[in-house]
Structure formats: C-alpha cells, structure tokens
Amino acid sequence: MSAETEQTSGGFNSLKLVLAIAMIIVGIGGFYYFGNESLLLRVIGLLVALGVAVTLVMMTDTGRGFWQFVQGSQVELRKIVWPTKKETMQTTLIVMVMVLFVGVLLWMFDGLLLWGIGMVTGQGS
C-alpha cells in the first residue's frame, strides 16, 4: 500500500513540475505575444505566471525539500560568529604582507634561476 501511495505521489509531483514548466513557458510566450500591450501589464502577467509556477513547485516533494534546505541554511547562518572590523583589518593586512613577501621571494628566486641558466649556457656576464 505504501508503494502505491509513493507511486501516485511521484506521478502528481511530476505532473506539478510539468505544469510549472508549462506556466513559465506560457508566461514568457504571453509576454512576447502581447508585445503591443503596456509593459507594466506584460510584466504583471509574467510575474503572476511565475508565481503560479513557484507555487506549483513548492507543492511537490522536491519543492518542500528545497524549502526545508533554505530554512536550515538560515538557522546555520545565525550560528556563524562574524569577525569584528578590527579582526578583518588585521587579517587583511597579514594577507597583503604575505603576498608581498612571497612575491619578492619568487622574484628573487626567478632572478637567481635566470643568472644560473645564463652562466650554464654561456649567455651571462
């Protein structure tokens, strides 16, 4: 009995998703079909079609799962301890100094290799 319920539910979910896609296509098609009408009316019609499509998607298992994911993400975002302005400035300064240090170090290493290769090939002074 459970398998029949899941199969029926899956069929309705697929139907709802197909209808949602059809609503989006109809909304976009209507937007261009009524090109002579007011832009405001066409945009309102498009937004209504998108709203109906989103409502249909949210009525599926996939839509409900996505909404639960969004809610869980919001809960996790509240748990984040964001750095203070002072910590951000200090970290940025450390990163900039390290980039400068590594850049100079690589420049010196490149010069050393250039000099060494020049000596080996006889092109150096």
N, C-alpha and C positions, 0 to 999 in steps of 0.2 A: 504494500500500500504506500509506503514511503517513497519507493522508486517511482510510482505513478505520479505522486504529488510533485516530486522534483522534476520529472519529465514535463509535466504540464506547466509548472512554474518556469522552467527553462524555455519552453515554447513561447509563453507570454512575454518573458524577458526579451527574447529575440524579436518578437513582434513589436514590442515597445521601442526597441532600438532601431528597427527598420522604420517605424513611424516617425521617430525623432529625426532620423536622417532625411526622410521624405519631407518633414516640416522645414528643415533647414534649406533643402533644395527648393521647395515651394516659396519660401520667404525670399531667397536670393533671386529666384526667377521672377517673382512678383515685383521685386524692387526694380528690375530692369524692364519688365513688361510694361509697367505703368510709368515709364520714363517721362511722360508728358505731365504727370501729376506733380503736386508740390513735393519738394524734397522732404519736408517735415512729415507729411503723410506716409511717404515711402519708408522713411526711417522708422516711424512708429510701427508700421506694418511688419517691417523686418524684425524689430525688437520683440513684437508680440509673437511672431513665428519662432524666434529663438527662445523666448520664454517658455512657450509650449513644448519645444523640443527639450529644453533643460528639465522641465517638469516631468516629461515622459522618461527621460534617462534616470532621474532621481527616483523614480518609482520601480526601477529594476534592482536586482541584487548587486550588480556592478556599481550602480549609482549610490546605493546605500553604503556599500563598502568604501567607495571613494569619499563619501561624506564623513564616515567614521574615521578614515585616514586623516582628513582635514582637521577634524576635531581633536584627534590625538596629537597632530602636529602643533596645534595651538597650545595644548597642555604642555608639550615638551618645550615650546618656545618660552613659556612662562617660567620654566625651571632654569633657563640659562642665566648665568651671572655675567653680565656685560662688564667689560673693563671700564675703569674711570678714564677721564680725559688725561690725567697725569700718566696712567699706565700705558695708554695708547700712544702718547707722545714719546715716552721713554722707549717703547718697543720700536716705534718708527725710527727713532734716532739710532738705535742699535742696528737695525736692519740697514739703514743708509751707511753707517760707518763700516759695517761688514762688507757691503757691496763695494765700497770704495777700496777697502783693504784688499779684497780678493781681486778686484780689477787691477790694482797696482802690482800685486803679486804675479798675476798672469802676464801683465805687460813686461815685467822684468824677466820672467821665465821665457817668454817669447823672444826677447832680445838676446838672452843667453843662448837659446837654440839657434837663432839667426847667426850669431857670432860663431858658434861651434860648427855649424854647417858650412859657413863661409871659410873657415880655417881648413876643414876637411877637403872641400872642393877646390881650394886654392883661390877663391874669389875674394877672400877677406884681406885686410891690410896687414 
